[in-house]
Amino acid sequence: MLMLLLLAACKSSLYIPDEKSVSSSASLQDLTLGRKYYVDKCSSCHALHLPAEYNHAQWQQQVDEMEVRSHINPEEKELILKYLWNAPVVAN
């Protein structure tokens, strides 16, 4: 039960892509699907990390390491990384 609460809390704190998140390399549809795949595929085994917790290279390594275990296909992997890499920068 505690795990479900933690999972729900993290999911709700993940950014939801909007027009401000769009870049030349990621459409709103890409980012929305990337978030869906990130939540669906990654949270099935562990608590989700916020996008700001890792830089681009670290996210690449994390997703590369989890790709086979979480049954992520190349298209899903690309969209997950676009979602994570296009997260708004959070000011401290």
C-alpha positions in Angstrom: 0.0 0.0 0.0 2.8 2.4 0.9 4.5 1.7 -2.5 1.3 2.7 -4.3 1.1 5.9 -2.4 4.7 6.7 -3.2 4.2 5.9 -6.8 1.2 8.1 -7.0 2.9 11.0 -5.3 5.9 10.8 -7.8 3.7 10.5 -10.8 1.7 13.5 -9.9 4.9 15.6 -9.5 6.2 14.7 -12.9 5.8 17.5 -15.4 3.0 17.3 -17.9 4.2 18.4 -21.3 2.6 21.5 -22.8 3.5 23.9 -25.6 6.3 25.4 -23.6 8.0 22.0 -23.4 8.1 21.6 -27.2 11.4 21.9 -29.0 12.7 21.5 -32.5 13.4 17.8 -31.7 10.3 17.0 -29.7 6.7 17.6 -30.5 3.9 17.8 -27.9 2.7 14.4 -29.0 6.3 13.0 -28.6 6.6 14.4 -25.1 3.1 13.2 -24.1 3.8 9.7 -25.3 7.2 9.7 -23.7 5.7 10.6 -20.4 3.1 7.8 -20.8 5.8 5.2 -21.6 8.0 6.5 -18.8 5.2 6.1 -16.2 3.9 2.8 -17.6 7.2 1.0 -18.3 9.4 2.3 -15.5 7.0 2.5 -12.6 6.0 -1.1 -12.9 9.2 -2.1 -11.2 10.4 0.9 -9.1 9.6 4.5 -8.0 10.0 7.1 -10.7 12.8 9.6 -10.7 12.1 13.2 -11.5 13.6 14.3 -14.8 15.9 16.9 -13.1 17.6 14.2 -11.0 19.9 13.3 -13.9 21.6 15.1 -16.8 21.2 13.9 -20.4 24.2 11.5 -20.3 23.0 10.0 -17.1 19.5 9.5 -18.4 20.8 7.9 -21.5 22.8 5.4 -19.4 19.8 4.7 -17.1 17.5 4.1 -19.9 20.1 2.0 -21.8 20.5 -0.2 -18.7 16.8 -0.7 -18.2 15.8 -1.1 -21.9 15.8 -4.9 -22.0 14.5 -5.5 -18.5 11.5 -3.2 -19.0 10.8 -4.4 -22.5 11.2 -0.9 -24.1 11.4 -0.9 -27.8 13.6 1.6 -29.7 10.7 4.0 -30.4 9.5 4.0 -26.8 13.1 4.5 -25.6 13.5 7.5 -27.9 10.3 9.1 -26.7 11.1 8.4 -23.0 14.4 10.2 -23.5 12.8 13.1 -25.3 10.4 13.5 -22.4 13.1 13.3 -19.8 15.5 15.6 -21.7 12.9 18.3 -22.4 11.8 18.7 -18.8 11.6 22.3 -17.7 14.5 23.4 -15.6 13.4 23.8 -12.0 14.8 26.8 -10.2 16.1 26.3 -6.6 
